[in-house]
Amino acid sequence: MSTENHGHTEEHAHGHDDAHAHGDGHAHSAHHELSFTQKYIFSMDHKVISRQFLITAVFMALVGMVMSSLFRLQLGWPGHKFWLIQTLLGDKWGKDGILDPNMYLALVTIHGTIMVFFLLTGGLSGTFSNLLIPYQVGARDMASGFLNMLSFWFFALSSLIMIGSLFVEDGPASSGWTVYPPLSALPQAIPGSGLGMTLWLLSITMFVISALLGGLNYIITVFNLRTKGMSMTRLPLTIWAFLVTAILGVLSFPVLVSAVVLLLMDRTFGTSFYLSDIYIGGQALEQSGGSPILYQHLFWFLGHPEVYIVLLPALGIASEVISTNSRKPIFGYRAMIGSILAIGFLSFIVWGHHMFITGMNPFLGSVFVFTTLLIAIPSAVKAFNYITTLWKGNIKFTPAMLFAIGLVSTFVTGGVTGIILADSALDIPVHDTYFVVGHFHIVMGLSAVLGMFAGVYHWFPKLFLRQMNKKLGYIHFWVTFVCAYGVFFPMHFLGLAGVPRRYYTNSAFPMFDNLVNINELISVFAIIGALAQFIFVFNFFYSMFRGPKSEQNPWHSNTLEWTTPMAHTHGNWPGALPEVYRWPYDYSKPGKAEDYVPQTVPLEAGEIDGGGH
């Protein structure tokens, strides 16, 4: 960008700050006059909103985790009585300690929904895009603080509706997290197709509004509010990842809303977008001419970019954490940017690999096979660049670093099974088996969760001005990492043996009797892994109030967020905004006294900027 443009950007940022002055006290000096409600509940400060997203996501994750523990008890020991099931679900859904089959389907559905949307999408992007975009681009706040506040409150409302659906008399939505018709389109189909399903659709609509408000804000902030000297090739890879993620969300989430609107019309107004030739209780329905395959196309047109809406922020966080703790520049900075852009583009043309057995034209299937295999190339670029950054680095094994390295591990192992599922001839025999469950939990779910933990441990000092306990962090990592592989790795073998996913029990199929022990093993690892998360929860909330106070730049990092004062002030920097002279990865640069050079340090005569300037 030209100097004139940078000047304009800086004025823009100052003007933006002035525009916010009325909502946050009339000036920085009056900031303490804000009421508790203005400061912590209806806040327009990106730092507070990021904490609101994080704490809401942690709560939702705990709910989703308890659900998975309950249905793992049923899968590991079908027919056994568990006091926990009766205690939590009552006599209606857990009579005599045995999980009701309808509630089993509901738990699987809401667990998947919470983890994909409320933890991995809202939790990751909502927390870290909000925290880091203004900090790392050198802006005083988001482009619109009001829209940012609305984004969180739509997310909170969406979360409340989803939790509320658990208490509906007929039970929550029960048609899988993908809510395929006809189960989701006919209120009379199963108990979970009634009010619980309607609340699910309403909740997801609120969630999409939140994601769109947030995404537009993130995009505009990155493009318009960068500080002087912060060209696009001096942005940290975290910002590139958040930017592309926001663009994916803005382009794909409206398609999900269109699918939901048509589904609501089928449910309530007698239309037939997804329904045709259906009999219930021996009676033929009037609807004809619709196709449930249409819903699948609309859903997966969001659903596959969604995988990368979840993954890209985690990969961006890993880039920052790995480079900082290796004390080395990130390897292949421009190649990493290229791979983020390529993944973003390709994610829109691979959705059909979820639909190989829907009767799609084999030629069209072969096109989706090709595009899906193609996405392995930019993904491999990222994996190899992480490994090369680690190679011969002066590695500091902080808890954040362990989680980031764990992410690289799961991204690679999960990606290998993705190559199998990308090929239609190999996918068809294992479609809708536990092989698919094992694959996407490792490559998407687990990688994103590990990335999120890395981000929380790394930026906790910026969020709460204190440090988390390292020893508890190490215990949390190792138990989580071992248990996660213990849960999802054996699932691949169940899938190869043909065990179908979503079944309440496989006891009706004698050929699966020898596999009961594997399901028991998976359930044991799942429950230990779930209990380990309470170590994190304790560490998180205890450290928030009682942890040792952090220094300003505890990791000796180069990015701009570590140049702000420790006390949170609205506007981030007192006085003028910082000016940027170099890329963010000048670690262990020859000839420098320190092994890090912040972006605000001017270049010396003859010094080359790693960003290619």
Salt bridges, closest charged atoms under 4 A:
ASP17 OD2 - HIS28 NE2 3.14
ASP17 OD2 - ARG140 NE 3.81
ASP24 OD2 - HIS570 NE2 3.49
ASP45 OD1 - LYS47 NZ 3.04
ASP45 OD2 - HIS570 ND1 3.95
ASP141 OD2 - HIS570 ND1 3.81
ASP427 OD2 - HIS431 ND1 3.49
ASP432 OD1 - ARG501 NH1 3.50
ASP432 OD1 - ARG502 NH1 3.93
ASP586 OD2 - ARG582 NH1 2.69
ASP586 OD2 - LYS589 NZ 3.58
ASP595 OD2 - ARG327 NE 3.00
GLU604 OE2 - LYS592 NZ 3.11
GLU607 OE2 - ARG582 NH1 2.73
GLU607 OE2 - LYS589 NZ 2.98
GLU607 OE1 - LYS592 NZ 3.25
ASP609 OD2 - ARG234 NE 2.98
